[in-house]
Amino acid sequence: MESLIKDVIELDKQAREKIIELQQNKEELVNSIKKEKAKMIKDNDKKIAKELSLQEKKLEENFMMEEGRLKRSFEQSSKELQDKFTENKDEWVNKMFEISLN
């Protein structure tokens, strides 16, 4: 009977030790998962920041190209207006003078 009690006590002790070991393993696993999650979030944030930077660069390049195109168009239109004015200014001045006299 005494040997049976000792066996039960020994089994209980082994079971408690196994439970403690499993709890420690669980805590290590939870900590590992937390670290991996934080790493994944950090990596994802870096990936998003890189993608945003690339998009910003593309948008800026597109903006610069469009700005250049608009400037060239404006300069061309201004030149055409200036040429038209230079070509017709004497005639327009004479017409305005005639209209004002009448």
Secondary structure as UniProt FT lines:
FT   HELIX           2..101
//
